[in-house]
Amino acid sequence: MSEEVHLEPWVEITGVLRSIETKKAFLHLEIADTVLSFEIESKEASCAQERINRNLIGRKIGILRTDIAEKPLVVRLIT
């Protein structure tokens, strides 16, 4: 079972992206054994939807939460 977490500012999670799902009012990103959840109306969810697509499933990524209003998440592909 995956652990659900909410990132604090300047905390990064890395791992293989396993799935992207929208359930009820939340966007869920499963990375390794962790599920990141964002309210679908949040800036974080909007940012994640812009930067993360299904082509990244199976790839190792990093997601950093910031405290910058214009850029709440930084997503990187780890090679």
N, C-alpha and C positions, 0 to 999 in steps of 0.2 A: 504494500500500500504506500502511496506517495504522501509526503508531508506537504501541507499547504503553508506557504509563507507569504509575508508581505515585506518587501524590501524597505529598509530605512535608507535615508539619503547617504550616498557615497558608499553603499554596499553593493558588491557585484556577485552575481551567481554565474557559474560556468558549468557547462556540461552539454551532453548531446540533447538536442531538441527532439522530444518524442512525439508531441502532439500540440495542436492549437485548436481550442474549442470555445464556442460561445454557448454558455448555458445560463438561462434566465437573464439576469442583468450583469453577468460577469464574463470577462475574457480570461480563459485559463491557458497558461503555457506550461506544459510539462517538460521539465529539463532535468535529466537524470532521474533521481527519485524525489524530486521536489516539484510542486505545482505553484506557480506564481499566479495570483488572482488580482485582477484589476476591475473595478466597476466599469461597465461598458461605456458610460458617459464621461469617464475621467480622461484627463490629458494623457496619462500613462497608457491607457488602453488605446487611445487614438494614435499615439506615437508608436506603440508596439505594432498596431495593425498596418501602419505605413512602412515600417522597417523590417517586419518579420513576415515572411510568406511561407507557403507550404513547401517551396523548393528547399527551405532550410531544414526540414524534418530529416533527421538522421545525421545532421552536421553538428559539430561542436561549436557552440556560440557562447558569448558572454553578454550579460545584460547588467548594466550599471545604472542604478537610480541616482539621480542628481537632485540638487535643490534649485536648479535653474528652471524658471517657469516656462521658457520657450523650448527647452530641451530636457524634459523630465527623465528620459531614458536614453542611454547610449547603448547601441547594439553593435557587437563586433563578431566577425567570423574568425574562429580560431583554427589555424592550419597547422 
